[in-house]
């Protein structure tokens, strides 16, 4: 003879609600990870683009030391932006 499981009018809705909340929480975490990745990618692209333009502008002065400093600053900015984005991605994932 098989045992029949009786439904409990109190615990069944609570269990269903718990499952739904768990699912929603998991979806929220996944969506947050995707949004964070999109933000970090946009941030990195924007900073790199600004650094590229800065380097180009300082290079257009035709003054060697200004162009050299501008290039060094742009390189440092790009590296910092990439390091920040990489670290933030590791933290988010």
HUQUI-V475016 format. One record per residue. RES is the residue in one letter. SS is DSSP state (a for helix, b for strand, c for the rest). OMEGA is omega in whole degrees, -180 to 180 (none if undefined). NEAR is the number of other ideal C-beta (glycine too) atoms within 12 Angstrom. Layout:
((RES	SS	OMEGA	NEAR) (RES	SS	OMEGA	NEAR))
This chain:
((X	c	-179	3) (X	c	179	4) (X	c	178	5) (X	c	177	6) (X	c	180	8) (X	c	177	9) (X	c	-180	11) (X	c	-176	11) (X	c	180	10) (X	c	-174	11) (X	a	-179	13) (X	a	178	14) (X	a	179	13) (X	a	178	13) (X	a	179	15) (X	a	179	16) (X	a	179	14) (X	a	178	14) (X	a	-179	14) (X	a	179	14) (X	a	178	14) (X	a	178	14) (X	a	-180	14) (X	a	177	14) (X	a	178	14) (X	a	178	14) (X	a	179	14) (X	a	179	14) (X	a	-180	16) (X	a	179	16) (X	a	178	14) (X	a	178	16) (X	a	179	19) (X	a	179	16) (X	a	178	15) (X	a	179	21) (X	a	179	22) (X	a	179	17) (X	a	-178	19) (X	a	178	27) (X	a	179	21) (X	a	179	16) (X	a	-177	22) (X	a	179	27) (X	a	-179	18) (X	a	-179	18) (X	a	179	25) (X	a	179	24) (X	a	177	18) (X	a	179	19) (X	a	178	27) (X	a	180	22) (X	a	178	18) (X	a	179	26) (X	a	179	26) (X	a	-180	16) (X	a	179	19) (X	a	177	24) (X	a	-179	22) (X	c	-180	13) (X	c	-178	17) (X	c	174	11) (X	c	-170	13) (X	a	-176	12) (X	a	177	13) (X	a	179	18) (X	a	-180	20) (X	a	179	16) (X	a	179	18) (X	a	179	26) (X	a	178	23) (X	a	179	19) (X	a	180	22) (X	a	178	27) (X	a	180	20) (X	a	180	18) (X	a	179	25) (X	a	-180	26) (X	a	178	18) (X	a	179	19) (X	a	179	27) (X	a	179	22) (X	a	179	17) (X	a	-179	20) (X	a	180	27) (X	a	179	19) (X	a	180	15) (X	a	178	20) (X	a	178	20) (X	a	-180	13) (X	a	-178	13) (X	a	-176	20) (X	c	none	15))
